[in-house]
Every structure is written in C-alpha cells, then in structure tokens.
Amino acid sequence: MIITNIGMLVGVELPGDIRPCLRGTEISRLNCIADAWLKIEGGRFAGFGSMSSLSPETISGCQKVIDARGGYVYPSFCDSHTHIVYAGSREGEFLDKINGLSYEEIARRGGGILNSADRLHDTPEQELLRQAMERVREVEHMGTGCIEIKSGYGLTLNDELKMLRVIARISESTLMKVRPTFLGAHAVGRAYAGRQADYVRHVCDDMIPAVSAEGLADFVDVFCDEGFFTVEETEAIMEAGARYGMRPKIHANELAASGGVQAGVAHGALSVDHLERAGEAEISVLAASDTAATMLPGASFFLGMPYAPARKAIFAGAVVNLASDYNPGSSPSGNMRFVASLGCIRMKLTPAEAINATTLNGAYAMGTSAEYGSIAEGKVANFYITRPMSSPEFYLYAYNTPVISRIFLRGIEI
C-alpha cells in the first residue's frame, strides 16, 4: 500500500537517527515532510519521502494506492497509563466532587477504588470484557494504537486474575499493541481492612506468583502515595515483582510528596506516573535516570489538581510523556488528542512537544518504542490520516474539531 499527496507527514524518524525516546529539550524536535508519500509493506512502514521523489517504480506492485488529498498523517498515539478494564461507572462520585468532596474524602467514605472493586467482583468475566472492548474501540477510533492496561480493581487474587485474563483477551481481540500491568497494590482489599501489612504480603507471596504462573503481566505497579502504600511497602512489592520478571511502573506523588519517585528510580522503574506533587528533588532524580516521567493531565483536569511540572522536567533533561489515565473515577476519557491539547493549554508544552510526549515518548514508557511511536522504516504501521488542515498546530488548537478520516493499525484500515 502507498499513500500519496500527504499534506504533512508528521513524526518522521530518518534512518540512522532513530532513538528510543526524546530526552529533555530534544522533545521539541518534531520531524515533518510536506507534500509527502508513505509506503507500507507487511504491516510495517517501508518508505516515505516528498512527492517530488516518488518514482513509478515505487508505486509499481502496490496492491492499493490511497490519495490523502492533502490530509496529514500522524503516528498513532501511545497511551502508557490506563485502567480501562472496569465495571460500570462512577458518576455518583462526579456529583460528590461537584458538591465539594475531595478524592481522599470520597475514598474514606467507601468510594473510589474500593467502589470499583466491589462492582468488578460482581461482574462476570465475559461482561467485563464486553464493557472494556467498547472502550478499546472508542480509543482506537480516536487514534490510539499502543496502550498499557492495568489491573487494580480486583484487590483479591481471583479478581485480579480475572482482570488480567480480560486484558489478555483484549490483546487477542484488537490490532492495537497492549501491555498488561499488575496493580494489585492499588488499594488494600476490603478483606484486609486494618491489616495493610498482611495485604502487602498477600500481594508479594500469593498474587505475584499466580500472575506470573499464567504469564499475565509485563509490569508491576504500586500506588505509592499518602493514604495508600508506603515507600517500604512499595519496595517490597517491586522486589517481589522483579523476582518474577515484572519491571516496575509506579504511581507516585499524585496526592503528596510520597518518596515514590525516588524509590521507583532506585529500582529501575520504566516509568513513574502522575507527579502532580513532584518538586525539584524528584525532577533531579528523574533527569539523572532513564525512568520516564509519565504525566496525566486528564486527571488534573477532572479532579482540579495541580498539573505535573512538565516544563521544569523537560528543562532538567527528563524523559517526559503524557498519558490518559483512562479510569472511572479520576479521568473517564481516553482521548489522547485532548490529553496533548491539555499539555499545551495547561502545561505550556508546544504542539511539537505534546505530540512527541503522546507518541514516541509514550511508547518508551511502555518499552515499545523500537516498534511504535513514530513513522520510521521497519516500525509497525499504526497511523491515521486527517482531513486537510492549515498547520500541524491546528490539530491541538482546535482540539474538539473532528479531523481524523482514516485509521490504520498494523497497516490494516479499521
């Protein structure tokens, strides 16, 4: 397949200049080719260039020629932090927030994560899959092509395994790349109320081995924050996960300066996520590491929290990426275009930085940037075509204007 007359080919990496991520101010570099063509073979990008360089030989043998008619082509979004396997919804808590209750107050009243755990327990696996696949199709059609999905609404051994089996079935049912994360330490399960140390031992000694035995998770995650899990508990869970080949991806500094960033970096976490309360100490640690700083502006928007310090982290030299945090309580949306726009509007990223933060650097935060996150020869052909636009900036400026016209995953139009 070859696509011709592309108004702008966005997010290009040239042979010899392909890298796993864009660190610090490198993130401002967004390579584009105006008036371009793009070739796909075997579900992967096989070549590209300006229309003036397109020869009859390049076109010959193609089964399909698509005329983009001046539309732009972008690499698919890479969403490195989601919780899209859940049962039902939590709009009642939405009203509680409007009436002035905080996230912590809702949790203390039995809402929040425990509310979702109760609903998930009562929901059969097939129904859970049906609901989750609705969200998967939703985000696919908004341009996401690579996604991380966490457990964490089970909080019992059987329900955590049920969630992870659903995630495995999602991976088999979509052309998106799916990376599964075990988040048994999202909160303390109701059966262990008042016995947090026992619950941590249960996660380490029972849950992690069982998850590993079925090969259900690539990563282990912990909610290391005020009112949830301590640094010491987080370290114990990370070490248990490492014994079974699960690399850490840590929730940290959403509610307070928790020490989770430092603990995650010290244990080789692929990413530390949230960071709304990250200060100079956390930024310095991240800048000196290969751990991605995953920031979730959708949660800040929905909860009215501070936005993570993206500009400071970029200037310090950290690897910054943005993700949706799609979940029923604090960010009920997987619209990565809106996430990128919030990065511009509220975090003062440039459109180029926001696109890189939601594509290549998002892929890096899932360990998939060798194959996803940019348009480069040999990478998986996950991309979409827009209608013609006035500039690349228009895409994030007019964030609610529908412009995506065609979507391709693994070179197949969906």
Secondary structure by P-SEA (a helix, b strand, c coil): ccccccccccccccccccccccccccccbbbbbccbbbbbccccccccccccccccccccccccccccccbbbbccccccccccccccccaaaaaaaaacccaaaaaaacccaaaaaaaaaaccaaaaaaaaaaaaaaaaaaccccbbbbccccccaaaaaaaaaaaaaaaaccccbbbbbbcccccccccccccaaaaaaaaaccaaaaaaaaccccbbbbbcccccccaaaaaaaaaaaaaacbbbbbbcccccccaaaaaaaaaccccccccccccaaaaaaaaaccccccccaaaaaaacccccaaaaaaaaccbbbbbccccccccccccaaaaaaaaaacccccaaaaaaaacaaaaaaacccccccccccccccccccccccccccccccccccccccccccccccc
